[in-house]
Amino acid sequence: MAFTTQDLAAIDAAIASGELTIRAADGKMVTLRTMAELLQARDAIKNDIAAAAPAAQRRAYPRHQLADFSD
């Protein structure tokens, strides 16, 4: 199942309110046991949405670090 930004918004709202039950975009109700599971589900949804984004939206920026070898 592909997650939507609506799913992410629903789980963020549940986290903010302390609820453990959310309604997915397809209408299904999901109840998780702990807040930790809710946070893990949010991370999974974020990763799924990011992976589905076009490559143009996912830019990899080079990281540079300068070394100083002076005494």
Secondary structure by P-SEA (a helix, b strand, c coil): ccccaaaaaaaaaaaaacccccccccbbbbbbccaaaaaaaaaaaaaaaaaacccccbbbbbbbbbbbccc
